[in-house]
Amino acid sequence: MALTPAVTELCENPNDVFFDVCKLLLSYADNILRDPYVEKYRKIHIGSPTFSSKLLPFSGAVECLFEMGFEESDTHLVFSKSASLEQLKVIRESIAAQRDQRLDAGQQVHLLAEAPAESPPSSNQAVSSLPVQPSSQVGSKNFSGTLQSNFQHVLLYENPELQQKARSCIPHKQLLYAAKQKLKLAQQAETECKLGEEDFLVLELLRWFKHDFFSWVDCLPCNNCGGSTQNSGSLTPTIDDLRWGAQRVENHYCQGCQLCTRFPRYNNPEQLLKTRRGRCGEWANCFTLCCRALCLEARYIWDSTDHVWTEVYSVSQRRWLHCDPCENICDKPLLYEVGWGKKLSYILAFSRDQVVDVTWRYSCKHPEVLSRRTNVQETWLLHTIIGLNALRQQSLGVDRKLELAERLLVELVEFISPKIPKQGELGGRTSGSLGWRQARGETGDADSETIKQGTGYVFTPTEKERRDKLIHVLYNNTKDQYCRISNDFEIIHCWDRCAWNRESVFRKVENDWQMVYIARIEGSSVGQISWKFDFGPAKLSVKSVSIRTSSQTFSLGEVSWLLQSGMIITEFSGDGSMQSFQCLNSSSEFTVTAQLRGGEGNASWQHAQLFRQSLRDTEESPFEIIIHLENT
């Protein structure tokens, strides 16, 4: 009997993984077949440690459950009462047969190991044929397949016709103009600005891709009634689906009209330029193409813990920049380990010329990561990557080879010392529904709370501000930038770059309503953000301070604004009016804090908002602080 796609994929796992996953899958199936009406056997909690660590990371495991008849709900996989026990039995027997076949093969390997050794392979054998330990052979084969398939896939981005199709979708002139303007402001604010035009173009491309071009899909609206649907397993891909690389098609079922909406998971970026939707796989795939279409040197990043993104090379900074289009984030590589709480092991970068193991860029916990890298031997991985690169670079000129070698050397030096988490790398994932993010364990790591308290931004007087004894700061939420007027109109991009502390809040852009605001992360009861000012080191104190803030509440939402200096805490209004405070006279430091809480129902997180602003309103700044200083 021919194997199903899921069982075929399951068989690609190394022996130790394969047998562990088979044991779990057979246990789930046998429990249902033995007691088909016991409710607990028909549900698998997708947030459980067993599911997230022993099934989710491995090829074909979850797909086998779907083929058995399990369906996805918010927090569980469910074997519904209408599911076919016969289908469950068919998949169960197929998995058991493959397990038994591999066990028999293992016994034969053991017998062969006791026989006289064959003559060793010749020294000029291909790198892909390097000998490995018997226990690692299947793992090496599986890993080699991942390396080669991704290395081959990125060549699609080099197709001139496909790049032209991507360019026709991108408002290149507008993005380039915005990048030039922001570069000019940066150069005015900093005479030795190390950023280049392409750096700002990357930021503009990320913003456009996230907010104007691509859309996230948890479950598609029903094609018939437009109502909500649930992911109910997989459907058989059509010839056209397979043509565009969609080997898996999700079945999004509407309980209202009881019809199915198909969601093919396309892997061809040409088709994604048309559909413009998906999850992280589709986002990174299409975004990397868009980068190449604009002549940015980009590479596709594969993470073995089920995420993908892009890196773009900055010529001016002479380094690779982490870019996650799903999150609209640039150069925050510790986001996944520190912010999302991911347990990283292998992260690989694929470009037209090179494969690079970039795991160490994304971790500040190198010993922990090293302990999890057990899929293949490190020497095997190193030699295989070297072999793939040598093969791909055969046709390159001497100058290009030297350039790649120099870049790799710079990366290796960077990887030696683990980084320290910075602001913007401490929050959980924002793309996808709360249930989906919770099931993946990516809503945030509680261990990062201690980090948040000590690494925030502190406003201290610059030399010019010390002379003028004035600090004047604005924040424009539409542009997502701070303007430090008192320091020659210095521009600082991103809402959290100047925050002293922020917990469970994020910047929400509503493209349908054309509004933007800061709100609590979905599922959190309280959110907070604060800004800190310290004049003590400059031997200055506050002569007067005026603050203008803006906040809005809906239903039972609440926003509290607090001004704190030492033990003195003053509450004030966020009604948009300029307010002056006498309590800070002669103080050398203070913080401004906004706390968000309350609300009703599933949308309670939206019922307390800061700096709500129209996307068309590019001139108004809903947050302003003016501080006059004097000598201590």
C-alpha positions in Angstrom: 0.0 0.0 0.0 1.4 3.4 -0.9 2.3 5.7 2.0 0.3 8.8 2.7 2.1 12.2 2.5 2.2 12.5 6.3 3.6 9.0 7.0 6.1 9.5 4.2 7.3 12.8 5.9 7.3 11.0 9.3 9.7 8.5 8.0 12.3 11.2 7.1 13.0 11.7 10.9 16.1 10.1 12.5 15.6 6.8 14.2 15.5 8.1 17.8 12.9 10.8 16.9 11.0 8.4 14.6 10.5 5.7 17.3 9.6 8.3 20.0 7.0 9.9 17.7 5.6 6.6 16.6 5.1 5.5 20.2 3.0 8.6 20.9 1.0 8.4 17.7 0.2 4.7 18.2 -0.7 5.3 21.8 -3.2 8.1 20.8 -4.7 5.8 18.1 -4.9 2.7 20.2 -6.6 4.5 23.1 -9.4 5.7 20.8 -9.7 2.3 19.0 -9.9 0.5 22.4 -12.4 3.0 24.0 -13.9 5.1 21.2 -16.4 6.8 23.4 -14.1 8.0 26.2 -13.9 11.8 25.8 -10.4 12.3 27.2 -8.8 10.0 24.6 -10.3 12.1 21.8 -8.5 15.3 22.8 -4.9 16.4 22.7 -3.9 19.6 24.4 -1.6 21.4 21.9 -0.1 23.5 24.7 1.1 20.5 26.7 4.9 19.8 27.0 4.4 16.4 25.4 2.8 17.8 22.3 5.0 20.9 22.0 8.3 19.1 22.5 7.8 15.6 21.3 5.4 16.0 18.3 5.2 19.6 17.1 8.9 20.1 16.1 9.2 16.9 14.0 8.3 16.3 10.4 5.1 14.6 9.7 4.0 14.1 13.3 1.1 16.5 13.5 0.3 15.8 9.9 -0.2 12.1 10.8 -2.7 13.2 13.5 -4.6 15.2 10.9 -4.7 12.2 8.5 -6.0 10.0 11.3 -9.0 12.4 11.6 -8.0 14.9 14.3 -9.2 18.4 13.8 -7.7 21.7 15.2 -9.6 23.8 17.7 -8.3 26.8 19.7 -6.4 24.8 22.3 -6.8 21.1 21.4 -6.7 18.7 18.5 -10.0 16.9 18.6 -11.1 13.5 17.1 -14.7 14.4 16.5 -17.6 12.0 16.8 -18.1 12.2 13.0 -14.5 11.2 12.3 -13.9 7.8 10.7 -12.5 5.1 13.0 -11.6 3.1 9.8 -9.4 6.0 8.6 -7.8 6.2 12.0 -7.0 2.5 11.8 -5.5 2.7 8.3 -3.1 5.4 9.3 -2.3 3.6 12.6 -1.4 0.4 10.7 0.7 2.3 8.2 2.8 3.9 11.0 3.1 0.6 12.8 4.3 -1.1 9.6 7.0 1.5 9.0 8.1 1.2 12.6 8.4 -2.6 12.4 10.2 -2.3 9.0 12.8 0.1 10.5 13.2 -2.2 13.6 14.0 -5.1 11.3 16.5 -3.0 9.3 18.2 -2.0 12.6 18.7 -5.6 13.5 20.3 -6.2 10.1 22.6 -3.2 10.6 23.7 -4.7 13.9 24.6 -8.0 12.2 26.5 -6.2 9.5 28.4 -4.3 12.1 29.9 -7.6 13.4 31.1 -8.6 9.9 34.5 -7.6 8.5 34.7 -3.9 7.5 34.5 -2.9 3.8 37.4 -0.9 2.3 37.2 2.8 3.3 35.8 5.3 0.8 38.2 7.1 -1.5 39.6 10.5 -0.3 38.0 12.3 -3.2 34.4 11.2 -2.4 31.8 14.0 -2.3 31.2 15.8 1.0 27.6 14.6 1.1 28.9 11.1 1.4 31.1 11.7 4.4 30.8 8.8 6.9 28.8 9.2 10.0 28.0 7.1 13.0 25.3 4.5 12.3 23.0 6.1 14.9 23.2 9.4 13.1 22.7 8.2 9.5 19.0 8.8 9.3 19.3 12.1 11.1 22.1 13.2 8.7 20.0 12.2 5.7 17.0 14.2 7.0 19.1 17.3 7.8 20.9 17.0 4.5 17.5 17.1 2.7 16.6 20.2 4.6 19.8 21.9 3.7 19.6 21.0 0.0 15.9 21.8 -0.4 16.2 25.3 1.1 19.5 26.0 -0.7 17.8 25.1 -4.0 14.6 27.0 -3.1 16.3 30.4 -2.7 17.5 30.3 -6.3 13.9 31.2 -7.2 14.5 34.7 -5.8 17.2 35.2 -8.5 14.8 34.7 -11.4 14.7 38.1 -13.3 11.1 37.7 -14.5 9.9 36.9 -11.0 11.9 39.8 -9.5 10.2 42.1 -12.1 6.7 40.8 -11.0 7.6 41.6 -7.4 8.8 45.1 -8.3 5.5 45.8 -10.1 3.8 45.2 -6.7 6.2 47.4 -4.6 5.8 51.2 -4.5 9.5 51.5 -4.9 9.7 55.2 -5.6 7.7 56.1 -2.5 9.7 53.8 -0.3 13.0 55.1 -1.6 11.8 58.7 -1.1 10.8 58.0 2.5 14.2 56.3 3.1 16.1 59.2 1.7 14.2 61.7 3.9 14.8 59.6 7.0 18.5 59.2 6.2 18.8 63.0 5.8 17.2 63.5 9.2 19.5 60.9 10.8 22.6 62.6 9.2 21.4 66.0 10.6 21.0 64.5 14.0 24.3 62.6 14.0 27.3 63.9 12.1 29.0 60.5 12.0 25.9 58.5 11.0 26.9 55.0 10.1 23.6 54.1 8.4 23.0 54.1 4.7 20.1 54.6 2.4 19.6 50.8 2.0 19.1 50.5 5.8 16.2 52.9 5.8 14.8 51.3 2.6 14.7 48.0 4.5 12.7 49.6 7.3 10.3 51.2 4.8 9.9 47.8 3.0 9.2 46.0 6.3 6.5 48.6 7.2 4.9 48.5 3.8 4.9 44.7 3.6 3.3 44.3 7.1 0.7 47.1 6.9 -0.1 47.4 3.3 0.7 44.3 1.3 0.5 41.0 3.2 -2.1 39.7 5.6 -1.9 37.1 8.4 -4.1 34.0 8.3 -5.3 32.0 11.3 -8.5 30.8 9.7 -10.0 32.2 6.4 -13.5 33.6 6.5 -16.0 31.3 4.9 -16.2 31.6 1.1 -20.0 31.3 1.3 -21.3 33.3 4.2 -18.1 35.2 5.3 -18.4 33.9 8.8 -15.6 32.5 11.0 -14.1 29.0 10.4 -12.0 26.5 12.2 -9.0 24.6 10.9 -10.4 21.0 10.5 -7.4 19.1 9.2 -6.0 18.6 5.7 -7.5 18.2 2.2 -6.0 16.5 -0.8 -4.0 19.0 -2.9 -5.0 19.5 -6.5 -2.6 19.5 -9.4 -2.6 23.3 -9.4 -1.9 23.4 -5.7 1.1 21.1 -6.2 2.3 23.3 -9.1 2.7 26.2 -6.7 4.3 24.1 -4.0 1.2 23.6 -1.8 1.7 20.0 -0.6 -0.6 20.7 2.3 -4.1 22.2 2.0 -5.9 23.2 5.2 -9.6 22.6 5.5 -11.2 25.7 7.2 -14.7 24.5 8.1 -17.7 26.9 8.7 -20.1 25.5 11.4 -22.7 28.1 10.3 -23.2 26.9 6.7 -21.2 23.7 7.1 -19.1 24.4 4.1 -15.3 24.1 3.7 -12.9 26.8 2.6 -9.6 25.6 1.2 -6.3 27.2 2.3 -3.4 25.9 0.2 -0.1 26.6 1.9 1.8 27.8 -1.2 5.5 27.6 -1.2 6.1 29.4 -4.5 6.7 33.2 -4.0 5.2 33.9 -7.5 1.8 32.7 -6.3 2.2 34.5 -3.0 2.5 37.8 -4.9 -1.1 37.2 -5.9 -2.6 35.7 -2.7 -0.7 38.0 -0.3 -1.6 36.0 2.7 -0.4 33.2 5.0 1.6 32.5 8.1 5.3 33.0 8.8 6.4 30.6 6.0 4.5 32.6 3.3 5.5 35.9 4.8 9.3 35.2 4.9 9.2 33.5 1.4 7.5 36.5 -0.3 9.4 39.2 1.7 12.8 37.7 0.8 11.8 37.8 -2.9 10.8 41.5 -2.5 14.2 42.3 -1.0 16.0 40.7 -3.9 13.7 42.5 -6.3 15.0 45.8 -4.9 18.6 44.6 -5.2 19.0 44.2 -1.5 21.2 41.3 -0.7 19.0 39.0 1.3 18.9 35.5 2.6 16.1 33.2 3.9 16.4 32.1 7.5 15.2 28.6 8.6 14.7 27.8 12.3 14.3 24.2 13.3 11.8 25.3 16.1 9.2 26.2 13.4 9.8 29.8 12.3 11.3 31.5 9.3 12.3 35.1 8.6 14.8 37.1 6.5 18.3 38.7 6.9 19.4 41.6 4.8 23.0 42.7 4.4 23.8 46.3 5.3 26.6 47.5 3.2 27.1 50.6 5.3 27.3 48.7 8.6 29.0 45.7 7.0 26.8 43.1 8.8 23.6 41.1 8.3 20.4 42.6 9.8 17.7 40.4 11.2 14.3 41.2 9.6 11.0 39.6 10.6 8.2 40.8 8.3 5.5 39.2 10.4 6.4 41.4 13.3 7.7 44.4 11.3 11.0 44.2 13.3 14.6 44.8 12.3 17.8 44.0 14.1 16.4 42.4 17.2 17.8 38.9 16.9 17.3 37.9 20.6 13.5 38.4 20.2 12.8 34.7 19.7 14.8 33.3 22.6 14.3 36.1 25.2 11.0 37.6 24.1 9.1 34.6 22.8 10.8 32.0 25.0 11.8 29.7 22.2 14.3 26.8 22.9 16.6 27.3 19.9 18.8 24.7 18.4 19.5 25.1 14.7 19.1 28.3 12.7 20.5 28.4 9.1 20.8 31.2 6.5 20.3 30.4 2.8 21.3 32.7 0.0 22.2 32.2 -3.7 25.9 31.8 -2.8 26.1 30.4 0.7 24.7 28.5 3.6 25.7 29.8 7.0 24.9 28.4 10.5 23.7 31.6 12.2 22.3 30.1 15.4 24.6 32.0 17.6 23.4 35.4 16.4 20.0 34.6 17.9 21.0 33.3 21.3 22.4 34.8 24.5 22.3 31.3 26.1 25.0 29.4 24.0 25.6 26.5 26.4 21.8 25.7 26.5 21.5 25.8 22.7 24.6 23.6 22.3 23.0 21.0 24.6 20.0 20.8 22.3 22.0 20.4 19.1 21.7 16.6 18.9 20.2 16.0 15.5 23.5 15.5 13.8 27.2 15.6 14.7 28.6 19.1 14.6 31.6 18.0 12.4 29.1 16.5 9.9 27.1 19.7 9.8 30.2 21.8 9.3 31.7 19.6 6.6 28.4 19.4 4.8 27.9 23.2 4.8 31.4 23.6 3.5 30.8 21.1 0.7 27.5 22.8 -0.4 29.2 26.2 -0.4 32.1 25.0 -2.4 29.8 23.5 -5.0 27.6 26.6 -5.3 30.6 29.0 -5.5 32.5 27.1 -8.2 31.4 29.6 -10.9 32.0 32.7 -8.8 34.9 35.1 -9.4 37.8 35.5 -7.1 36.6 38.9 -5.8 33.2 37.6 -4.9 34.6 34.5 -3.1 36.9 36.8 -1.1 34.0 39.1 -0.2 32.0 36.1 1.0 34.9 34.8 3.0 35.5 38.2 4.7 31.8 38.5 5.6 31.8 35.0 7.1 34.8 35.8 9.2 33.1 38.9 10.5 30.1 36.8 11.4 32.2 34.2 13.2 33.8 36.8 15.3 30.3 38.2 16.1 29.1 34.8 17.2 31.9 34.3 19.8 30.4 36.5 22.5 26.7 36.1 23.4 24.7 39.4 23.1 22.9 41.2 25.9 19.1 41.6 25.3 18.0 45.1 24.4 14.8 47.0 24.4 12.5 45.6 21.7 13.7 42.0 22.2 11.7 41.3 25.4 8.1 41.0 24.3 6.1 38.0 23.1 4.9 37.3 19.6 2.2 39.6 18.2 1.4 37.9 14.9 -1.4 35.3 15.0 -4.3 34.8 17.3 -3.8 34.6 21.1 -4.8 30.9 21.2 -2.3 30.1 18.4 0.5 32.0 20.1 -0.3 30.4 23.5 -0.3 26.9 22.0 3.1 27.6 20.6 4.4 29.0 23.8 5.4 32.3 22.1 3.4 34.9 24.1 6.5 35.8 26.2 9.0 34.4 28.6 8.4 35.2 32.3 12.2 35.0 32.9 12.6 38.2 30.8 10.7 40.3 33.4 14.0 40.8 35.4 15.7 42.0 32.2 13.0 44.5 31.4 13.6 46.5 34.6 17.3 47.3 34.0 17.9 47.8 30.3 15.5 50.6 29.3 16.3 53.9 27.7 17.0 56.9 30.0 16.7 60.5 28.7 19.9 62.4 29.9 20.9 65.8 28.7 23.1 66.1 25.6 25.8 68.7 25.5 23.5 71.1 23.7 20.6 70.5 26.1 23.0 71.1 29.1 23.9 74.5 27.6 20.3 75.4 26.8 19.0 73.9 30.0 16.0 72.5 28.0 14.7 69.1 26.9 11.8 69.0 24.5 10.6 65.6 23.2 7.6 64.7 20.9 6.3 61.3 19.9 4.2 60.8 16.7 2.5 57.5 16.7 1.6 57.6 13.0 5.2 58.0 12.0 6.3 55.8 15.0 9.1 58.2 15.8 10.3 60.4 18.6 11.6 63.8 17.8 14.0 65.4 20.3 13.5 69.0 19.3 16.0 70.3 21.9 18.8 68.2 20.3 18.6 69.6 16.8 15.5 67.7 16.0 17.0 64.3 16.5 14.8 61.5 15.2 14.5 58.1 17.0 12.4 55.5 15.3 10.1 52.9 17.0 7.7 53.4 19.9 9.7 51.4 22.5 13.2 52.6 21.6 12.9 55.4 24.2 10.9 53.5 26.8 12.4 52.9 30.2 10.1 49.9 30.9 7.3 48.3 29.0 5.3 45.2 29.9 2.5 43.5 27.9 1.9 46.4 25.5 2.4 46.7 21.7 1.7 49.1 18.9 -1.4 48.2 17.0 -2.0 49.3 13.4 -5.6 49.0 12.1 -5.4 49.2 8.4 -9.1 48.7 7.9 -10.0 51.6 10.2 -6.8 53.6 9.4 -5.9 54.0 13.0 -2.9 53.3 15.2 -2.5 53.1 19.0 -0.6 51.4 21.8 -2.6 48.7 23.7 -2.2 45.7 25.9 -1.1 42.5 24.4 -4.2 40.2 24.0 -4.7 38.0 27.0 -2.9 40.3 29.5 -4.9 41.9 32.3 -2.5 44.9 32.8 -0.1 46.6 30.5 2.4 49.4 31.3 4.9 51.7 29.6 7.2 54.3 31.2 9.8 56.9 30.2 12.6 58.0 32.5 14.5 61.3 32.7 17.7 61.6 34.8 19.6 64.9 35.1 21.8 64.0 38.2 24.9 63.1 36.2 24.8 66.5 34.5 24.4 68.2 37.9 21.1 69.7 36.8 17.6 69.6 38.3 14.0 70.4 37.2 13.0 74.0 37.1 9.7 73.3 35.4 8.0 70.5 33.5 5.0 70.4 31.2 3.5 67.2 29.8 0.8 66.5 27.2 -0.5 63.0 26.8 -3.4 61.4 25.0 -5.3 58.2 25.9 -8.8 56.8 25.1 -10.9 54.2 26.8 -13.9 52.1 25.7 -16.4 50.0 27.7 -14.7 49.4 31.1 -11.2 50.1 30.0 -8.9 52.3 32.2 -5.7 54.3 31.6 -3.8 55.8 34.6 -1.1 58.3 34.0 1.5 58.7 36.8 4.4 61.1 37.4 6.9 59.8 39.9 9.9 61.4 41.5 11.4 59.6 44.4 8.5 58.7 46.8 6.1 61.4 45.3 3.6 60.0 42.8 1.2 62.4 41.1 -1.7 61.1 38.9 -2.7 63.2 35.9 -5.1 63.2 32.9 -4.4 61.9 29.4 -6.9 64.3 27.8 -4.5 65.8 25.3 -4.0 69.1 27.2 -0.6 70.5 28.3 -0.2 70.2 32.1 2.4 71.8 34.3 3.7 70.2 37.5 5.1 72.0 40.6 5.9 68.8 42.5 9.1 68.2 40.6 10.9 71.5 41.4 14.6 70.7 42.2 14.2 67.0 41.4 17.0 65.4 39.5 15.0 62.6 38.0 11.5 61.4 37.3 9.5 58.8 35.4 6.2 59.1 33.4 4.1 55.9 33.4 0.9 54.8 31.7 -1.0 51.8 33.0 -3.7 50.1 31.0 -6.3 47.7 32.4 -10.0 46.7 32.3 -12.3 46.3 29.3 -15.0 43.8 28.4 -15.2 40.6 26.5 -12.7 39.1 24.0 -11.6 42.6 22.8 -10.9 43.9 26.3 -7.3 44.5 25.4 -8.5 47.2 22.9 -10.5 49.1 25.4 -7.6 51.0 26.9 -5.5 52.8 24.3 -2.6 55.3 24.2 -1.8 57.8 21.5 -4.8 56.8 19.3 -4.2 58.5 16.0 -5.3 58.4 12.4 -2.8 57.0 9.9 -3.5 60.0 7.8 -2.5 62.4 10.6 1.2 62.7 10.1 1.7 66.0 11.8 0.1 65.7 15.3 2.2 64.3 18.2 0.0 63.0 21.0 2.9 62.8 23.5 5.0 65.8 24.4 7.3 66.7 27.3 9.0 70.1 27.8 11.5 70.3 30.7 13.4 73.5 31.8 16.5 72.8 33.8 18.7 74.7 36.3 22.0 74.1 38.0 21.8 71.9 41.1 
